[in-house]
């Protein structure tokens, strides 16, 4: 979970790998190679919703 810790410490360092999910305000996806981490954050807490391969994460 190195990338999640990196994002927590400095969100700007992974800005090109993080996008907001359409239709789900406050929910983001972090791209890590062929894997995606779907998460929500409120400025203090990052809540991981799902971790899955790219093709299955949005089902």
N, CA, C and O atoms as a Tinker XYZ file with bonds, in Angstrom:
   236  protein
     1  N      0.813000   -1.206000    0.000000    73     2
     2  CA     0.000000    0.000000    0.000000    64     1     3
     3  C      0.848000    1.259000    0.000000    63     2     4     5
     4  O      0.446000    2.274000    0.568000    81     3
     5  N      1.996000    1.208000   -0.618000    73     3     6
     6  CA     2.887000    2.349000   -0.665000    64     5     7
     7  C      2.295000    3.562000   -1.361000    63     6     8     9
     8  O      2.507000    4.688000   -0.911000    81     7
     9  N      1.570000    3.365000   -2.430000    73     7    10
    10  CA     0.988000    4.484000   -3.170000    64     9    11
    11  C     -0.116000    5.173000   -2.372000    63    10    12    13
    12  O     -0.277000    6.389000   -2.468000    81    11
    13  N     -0.858000    4.430000   -1.604000    73    11    14
    14  CA    -1.903000    5.040000   -0.782000    64    13    15
    15  C     -1.265000    5.895000    0.302000    63    14    16    17
    16  O     -1.736000    6.998000    0.580000    81    15
    17  N     -0.200000    5.396000    0.916000    73    15    18
    18  CA     0.525000    6.181000    1.918000    64    17    19
    19  C      1.139000    7.424000    1.277000    63    18    20    21
    20  O      1.132000    8.499000    1.876000    81    19
    21  N      1.669000    7.279000    0.066000    73    19    22
    22  CA     2.230000    8.419000   -0.651000    64    21    23
    23  C      1.155000    9.459000   -0.925000    63    22    24    25
    24  O      1.392000   10.654000   -0.746000    81    23
    25  N     -0.025000    9.022000   -1.357000    73    23    26
    26  CA    -1.122000    9.944000   -1.612000    64    25    27
    27  C     -1.556000   10.644000   -0.324000    63    26    28    29
    28  O     -1.841000   11.841000   -0.334000    81    27
    29  N     -1.606000    9.912000    0.770000    73    27    30
    30  CA    -2.008000   10.500000    2.050000    64    29    31
    31  C     -1.012000   11.570000    2.495000    63    30    32    33
    32  O     -1.406000   12.600000    3.042000    81    31
    33  N      0.271000   11.325000    2.262000    73    31    34
    34  CA     1.301000   12.275000    2.674000    64    33    35
    35  C      1.370000   13.494000    1.756000    63    34    36    37
    36  O      1.603000   14.612000    2.217000    81    35
    37  N      1.166000   13.276000    0.451000    73    35    38
    38  CA     1.295000   14.363000   -0.522000    64    37    39
    39  C      0.401000   14.093000   -1.727000    63    38    40    41
    40  O      0.861000   13.524000   -2.717000    81    39
    41  N     -0.866000   14.490000   -1.660000    73    39    42
    42  CA    -1.794000   14.206000   -2.763000    64    41    43
    43  C     -1.332000   14.747000   -4.114000    63    42    44    45
    44  O     -1.641000   14.152000   -5.146000    81    43
    45  N     -0.614000   15.841000   -4.130000    73    43    46
    46  CA    -0.167000   16.421000   -5.397000    64    45    47
    47  C      0.843000   15.524000   -6.112000    63    46    48    49
    48  O      0.987000   15.619000   -7.331000    81    47
    49  N      1.537000   14.666000   -5.387000    73    47    50
    50  CA     2.540000   13.806000   -6.014000    64    49    51
    51  C      1.924000   12.754000   -6.932000    63    50    52    53
    52  O      2.600000   12.238000   -7.822000    81    51
    53  N      0.662000   12.435000   -6.726000    73    51    54
    54  CA    -0.024000   11.444000   -7.575000    64    53    55
    55  C     -1.218000   12.053000   -8.303000    63    54    56    57
    56  O     -2.136000   11.334000   -8.700000    81    55
    57  N     -1.213000   13.352000   -8.478000    73    55    58
    58  CA    -2.367000   14.042000   -9.061000    64    57    59
    59  C     -2.753000   13.505000  -10.431000    63    58    60    61
    60  O     -3.939000   13.467000  -10.758000    81    59
    61  N     -1.782000   13.088000  -11.242000    73    59    62
    62  CA    -2.131000   12.584000  -12.576000    64    61    63
    63  C     -2.661000   11.152000  -12.534000    63    62    64    65
    64  O     -3.121000   10.650000  -13.560000    81    63
    65  N     -2.614000   10.486000  -11.396000    73    63    66
    66  CA    -3.140000    9.128000  -11.265000    64    65    67
    67  C     -4.440000    9.062000  -10.477000    63    66    68    69
    68  O     -4.982000    7.974000  -10.285000    81    67
    69  N     -4.951000   10.195000  -10.017000    73    67    70
    70  CA    -6.183000   10.234000   -9.230000    64    69    71
    71  C     -7.234000   11.003000  -10.004000    63    70    72    73
    72  O     -6.984000   12.112000  -10.479000    81    71
    73  N     -8.412000   10.408000  -10.129000    73    71    74
    74  CA    -9.522000   11.072000  -10.821000    64    73    75
    75  C    -10.801000   10.885000  -10.011000    63    74    76    77
    76  O    -10.950000    9.898000   -9.291000    81    75
    77  N    -11.716000   11.834000  -10.134000    73    75    78
    78  CA   -13.027000   11.729000   -9.508000    64    77    79
    79  C    -13.893000   10.799000  -10.342000    63    78    80    81
    80  O    -13.873000   10.873000  -11.571000    81    79
    81  N    -14.653000    9.924000   -9.691000    73    79    82
    82  CA   -15.565000    9.051000  -10.421000    64    81    83
    83  C    -16.815000    9.833000  -10.787000    63    82    84    85
    84  O    -17.384000   10.531000   -9.948000    81    83
    85  N    -17.237000    9.718000  -12.020000    73    83    86
    86  CA   -18.426000   10.422000  -12.479000    64    85    87
    87  C    -19.664000    9.865000  -11.794000    63    86    88    89
    88  O    -19.819000    8.651000  -11.660000    81    87
    89  N    -20.536000   10.757000  -11.365000    73    87    90
    90  CA   -21.789000   10.347000  -10.744000    64    89    91
    91  C    -21.654000    9.959000   -9.281000    63    90    92    93
    92  O    -22.640000    9.578000   -8.650000    81    91
    93  N    -20.449000   10.048000   -8.732000    73    91    94
    94  CA   -20.241000    9.701000   -7.325000    64    93    95
    95  C    -19.385000   10.777000   -6.667000    63    94    96    97
    96  O    -18.166000   10.627000   -6.579000    81    95
    97  N    -20.007000   11.858000   -6.205000    73    95    98
    98  CA   -19.223000   12.946000   -5.611000    64    97    99
    99  C    -18.448000   12.477000   -4.379000    63    98   100   101
   100  O    -18.968000   11.735000   -3.545000    81    99
   101  N    -17.211000   12.920000   -4.285000    73    99   102
   102  CA   -16.371000   12.569000   -3.147000    64   101   103
   103  C    -15.720000   11.207000   -3.242000    63   102   104   105
   104  O    -15.055000   10.774000   -2.302000    81   103
   105  N    -15.904000   10.510000   -4.385000    73   103   106
   106  CA   -15.307000    9.188000   -4.588000    64   105   107
   107  C    -14.287000    9.306000   -5.712000    63   106   108   109
   108  O    -14.565000    9.890000   -6.759000    81   107
   109  N    -13.116000    8.753000   -5.487000    73   107   110
   110  CA   -12.009000    8.873000   -6.417000    64   109   111
   111  C    -11.457000    7.509000   -6.771000    63   110   112   113
   112  O    -11.753000    6.510000   -6.114000    81   111
   113  N    -10.640000    7.480000   -7.831000    73   111   114
   114  CA    -9.910000    6.259000   -8.151000    64   113   115
   115  C     -8.447000    6.611000   -8.282000    63   114   116   117
   116  O     -8.084000    7.649000   -8.835000    81   115
   117  N     -7.616000    5.728000   -7.765000    73   115   118
   118  CA    -6.168000    5.854000   -7.851000    64   117   119
   119  C     -5.672000    4.748000   -8.751000    63   118   120   121
   120  O     -5.934000    3.573000   -8.496000    81   119
   121  N     -4.959000    5.108000   -9.799000    73   119   122
   122  CA    -4.420000    4.129000  -10.747000    64   121   123
   123  C     -3.044000    3.700000  -10.269000    63   122   124   125
   124  O     -2.159000    4.529000  -10.059000    81   123
   125  N     -2.873000    2.386000  -10.098000    73   123   126
   126  CA    -1.585000    1.805000   -9.727000    64   125   127
   127  C     -1.328000    0.654000  -10.695000    63   126   128   129
   128  O     -1.719000   -0.484000  -10.439000    81   127
   129  N     -0.667000    0.964000  -11.804000    73   127   130
   130  CA    -0.432000   -0.044000  -12.842000    64   129   131
   131  C     -1.752000   -0.536000  -13.409000    63   130   132   133
   132  O     -2.572000    0.265000  -13.858000    81   131
   133  N     -1.966000   -1.849000  -13.394000    73   131   134
   134  CA    -3.217000   -2.434000  -13.893000    64   133   135
   135  C     -4.283000   -2.518000  -12.814000    63   134   136   137
   136  O     -5.365000   -3.051000  -13.064000    81   135
   137  N     -4.008000   -2.009000  -11.631000    73   135   138
   138  CA    -4.941000   -2.058000  -10.507000    64   137   139
   139  C     -5.539000   -0.684000  -10.261000    63   138   140   141
   140  O     -4.935000    0.338000  -10.586000    81   139
   141  N     -6.735000   -0.670000   -9.682000    73   139   142
   142  CA    -7.410000    0.566000   -9.327000    64   141   143
   143  C     -7.832000    0.492000   -7.862000    63   142   144   145
   144  O     -8.297000   -0.543000   -7.384000    81   143
   145  N     -7.661000    1.598000   -7.170000    73   143   146
   146  CA    -8.120000    1.724000   -5.786000    64   145   147
   147  C     -9.217000    2.777000   -5.800000    63   146   148   149
   148  O     -8.962000    3.928000   -6.155000    81   147
   149  N    -10.419000    2.405000   -5.425000    73   147   150
   150  CA   -11.537000    3.336000   -5.339000    64   149   151
   151  C    -11.642000    3.736000   -3.871000    63   150   152   153
   152  O    -11.706000    2.886000   -2.982000    81   151
   153  N    -11.657000    5.052000   -3.636000    73   151   154
   154  CA   -11.651000    5.523000   -2.260000    64   153   155
   155  C    -12.427000    6.821000   -2.120000    63   154   156   157
   156  O    -12.703000    7.512000   -3.100000    81   155
   157  N    -12.771000    7.133000   -0.885000    73   155   158
   158  CA   -13.407000    8.403000   -0.542000    64   157   159
   159  C    -12.502000    9.077000    0.479000    63   158   160   161
   160  O    -11.799000    8.407000    1.236000    81   159
   161  N    -12.523000   10.396000    0.496000    73   159   162
   162  CA   -11.745000   11.119000    1.494000    64   161   163
   163  C    -12.494000   12.368000    1.921000    63   162   164   165
   164  O    -13.264000   12.949000    1.156000    81   163
   165  N    -12.248000   12.765000    3.161000    73   163   166
   166  CA   -12.900000   13.960000    3.679000    64   165   167
   167  C    -11.889000   15.009000    4.135000    63   166   168   169
   168  O    -12.238000   15.937000    4.863000    81   167
   169  N    -10.652000   14.861000    3.712000    73   167   170
   170  CA    -9.617000   15.793000    4.112000    64   169   171
   171  C     -8.774000   15.285000    5.272000    63   170   172   173
   172  O     -7.647000   15.740000    5.466000    81   171
   173  N     -9.307000   14.355000    6.037000    73   171   174
   174  CA    -8.581000   13.762000    7.156000    64   173   175
   175  C     -8.465000   12.254000    7.039000    63   174   176   177
   176  O     -7.439000   11.675000    7.396000    81   175
   177  N     -9.516000   11.616000    6.538000    73   175   178
   178  CA    -9.583000   10.159000    6.492000    64   177   179
   179  C     -9.754000    9.706000    5.048000    63   178   180   181
   180  O    -10.583000   10.240000    4.310000    81   179
   181  N     -8.953000    8.708000    4.654000    73   179   182
   182  CA    -9.110000    8.065000    3.351000    64   181   183
   183  C     -9.767000    6.713000    3.605000    63   182   184   185
   184  O     -9.204000    5.861000    4.292000    81   183
   185  N    -10.952000    6.523000    3.051000    73   183   186
   186  CA   -11.687000    5.263000    3.205000    64   185   187
   187  C    -11.607000    4.485000    1.906000    63   186   188   189
   188  O    -12.138000    4.921000    0.884000    81   187
   189  N    -10.951000    3.341000    1.937000    73   187   190
   190  CA   -10.820000    2.518000    0.739000    64   189   191
   191  C    -12.113000    1.733000    0.550000    63   190   192   193
   192  O    -12.561000    1.024000    1.450000    81   191
   193  N    -12.695000    1.871000   -0.619000    73   191   194
   194  CA   -13.961000    1.211000   -0.944000    64   193   195
   195  C    -13.713000   -0.113000   -1.655000    63   194   196   197
   196  O    -14.362000   -1.117000   -1.362000    81   195
   197  N    -12.765000   -0.106000   -2.593000    73   195   198
   198  CA   -12.518000   -1.316000   -3.380000    64   197   199
   199  C    -11.124000   -1.259000   -3.993000    63   198   200   201
   200  O    -10.653000   -0.193000   -4.388000    81   199
   201  N    -10.474000   -2.406000   -4.069000    73   199   202
   202  CA    -9.208000   -2.566000   -4.793000    64   201   203
   203  C     -9.417000   -3.748000   -5.736000    63   202   204   205
   204  O     -9.762000   -4.846000   -5.300000    81   203
   205  N     -9.204000   -3.515000   -7.040000    73   203   206
   206  CA    -9.455000   -4.577000   -8.021000    64   205   207
   207  C     -8.678000   -4.283000   -9.293000    63   206   208   209
   208  O     -8.231000   -3.156000   -9.508000    81   207
   209  N     -8.518000   -5.298000  -10.138000    73   207   210
   210  CA    -7.902000   -5.066000  -11.450000    64   209   211
   211  C     -8.734000   -4.079000  -12.263000    63   210   212   213
   212  O     -9.939000   -3.941000  -12.049000    81   211
   213  N     -8.097000   -3.418000  -13.167000    73   211   214
   214  CA    -8.711000   -2.335000  -13.949000    64   213   215
   215  C    -10.071000   -2.699000  -14.531000    63   214   216   217
   216  O    -11.001000   -1.898000  -14.434000    81   215
   217  N    -10.218000   -3.846000  -15.116000    73   215   218
   218  CA   -11.466000   -4.198000  -15.792000    64   217   219
   219  C    -12.617000   -4.552000  -14.875000    63   218   220   221
   220  O    -13.767000   -4.563000  -15.315000    81   219
   221  N    -12.344000   -4.841000  -13.613000    73   219   222
   222  CA   -13.402000   -5.298000  -12.702000    64   221   223
   223  C    -13.762000   -4.310000  -11.615000    63   222   224   225
   224  O    -14.723000   -4.543000  -10.881000    81   223
   225  N    -13.049000   -3.242000  -11.485000    73   223   226
   226  CA   -13.241000   -2.364000  -10.333000    64   225   227
   227  C    -14.542000   -1.566000  -10.406000    63   226   228   229
   228  O    -15.087000   -1.199000   -9.365000    81   227
   229  N    -15.045000   -1.292000  -11.587000    73   227   230
   230  CA   -16.221000   -0.434000  -11.725000    64   229   231
   231  C    -17.527000   -1.189000  -11.821000    63   230   232   233
   232  O    -18.574000   -0.576000  -12.030000    81   231
   233  N    -17.497000   -2.510000  -11.674000    73   231   234
   234  CA   -18.727000   -3.316000  -11.770000    64   233   235
   235  C    -19.591000   -3.152000  -10.543000    63   234   236
   236  O    -20.660000   -3.756000  -10.455000    81   235
